Structures are given as C-alpha cells and as structure tokens.
Amino acid sequence: MIDSILNIAQIILACLLIVAILLQARGSGLGAAFGGGGSVYRTKRGMEKHLFQATIVVAILFFCVSLANALF
C-alpha cells in the first residue's frame, strides 16, 4: 500500500519538477519568454522568483520521496 502511494507521489513530483524547470526558459528569465530581453544580469522578481523557489521545494520533496521509496 505504501509502495504504491510513494510511487504515485514520485511520478507526480517528477512531472511537476519537469514543468517547473521548463518554465524557467533556460535561465533567460520569465520576462524574455514574453518579449522582454537583455543579456545583463538582473535579480529575480515577482513570478520568476516564486517559480524558482517552487522548483527548489519540489526538488527537495522529490529527493525525500525517492529516499523514502528506496528505504521502504
């Protein structure tokens, strides 16, 4: 029972992690995806910052679920 729950959670987190990484538009920023540009370094703001933080949280959750899946 717990194996199937962990497997489903791992699949869902993997899909979320893939989507979150692809939405970051290869480091060019979310603004560049909507017509903005520029090659200067700038800080992450607004939605871009929340997406970056969400990616980190999902990656940590994926690691924890994967570790739990390996142990059980």
Buried (B, 14 or more C-beta within 10 A) or exposed (E): EEEEEBEEBBEBBBEBBEEBBEBBBEEEBBBBEEEEEEEEEEEBEEEBEEBEEBBEEBBEBBEEBBEBBEEE
